[in-house]
């Protein structure tokens, strides 16, 4: 049996077929109910009142400490670290030497020589590998997500309060005016007798804070938030609403880690286990290529090009310099045609062939969704996340498409469902591929997110 990812890939043959037939469904969000009330009202709360997300269970935390920790982060990040100080946070999306994205996380600068990264595990694995092989004077501690633990505990809890009434809720929670904190900067709050770290941040294109602290203080802080938010219409968001929040704000949550090919990454694949995330991840959707590199994204594809700075040395710099000269694709929101969506739904109620089932609110059925976007019968892009927004009353997808088709208002087609009746994933029923008309829209799709949140 293979004992590392490289050996597994050698046995499996084509990584595309291995991932597309992996017996794993979409990413799950443990620790919270599917719904606290109903996902429609929970979605609408982040646009009309405010919402409480409990992020304490489904993400991985990586703590870095030591005199070389910042040097390591600078080495793996294409962002500029000039002026990065204690009390700030930063989006970090490490790339391979070829300039393709491995994933993204949020980096917290907690104290001198002390950092925390929060997100999915592919980035953490890459950073740990660099730490172990690069001779850095530092230590690390990985705090795994709840599904991979047997003690039911985490090092920290993590909440987000978001929405137009979020700041009023926080003000009542504190018993004083909310301090002015710049976006992606931190401060400290006193809540329920506990000191709480607070990051000015938002996931749904609305004002709010991310709050975190020691695990044993979680329940007291949560109860205080719920009590303070009651008069401002606060709703707790369950897993179903949470999985769809990115559709309005425009963040692509699940690019495939670009590590399955290339001689320069062979040592890394030999370091990765044969039963880890990268080995068990699933690809789903209508986009198919026998070349795994067709599934890779660069920072410009994902809307991160504005963060790329060439003021320091980092992994992938030479490749990104070349890519920066002529980015070929753009991130967009696709608005699916109502009539075509209804035809897909109606096929579930008719005899004969049926289209791939559309789940609500998130229609994602693999860890890494990749659906083909067509124009004139040719593939011009990839849809990466799909679902329903009760706020917009639309089925939306986040897509990466060729620049020639990226202008809002352009008509394209989403190919929905997998070829040949579907892959062998257990959660994929036999179905017929279906074309759904779509119109290119802006990113973020929510007007508030475009006019206020992104400007902030």
Secondary structure, DSSP 8 states (H G I E B T S, - for coil): ---SHHHHHHHH--HHHHHHT-S--S---TTS-S-SS-HHHHHHHHHHSEEEEE-TTTSEEEEEESTTHHHHHHHH--S--TT--TTBEEEE--B-TTS-B---EEEEEEETTEEEEEE-HHHHHHHHHHHHHTT-S-EEEEE--GGG-SS---SEEEEEEESTTHHHHHHHHHTS------TTBEEEEEETTEEEEEEE--SSSS-EEEEEEEGGGHHHHHHHHHHHHGGGTEEE--HHHHTTTHHHH--------S-SS-GGGHHHHHHS-TTSHHHH--EESS---S-GGGG---TTTTT-GGG---SS--TTHHHHHHHHTS--EEEEEEEE-HHHHHHHHHGGGSSS--B----SSB---SSEE-EEEEETTEEEEEEEEEEEETTTTEEEEEEEEEGGG-STT-EEEEEES-GGG--S-TT----B-EEEEEEEE-SS-SHHIIIIITT-
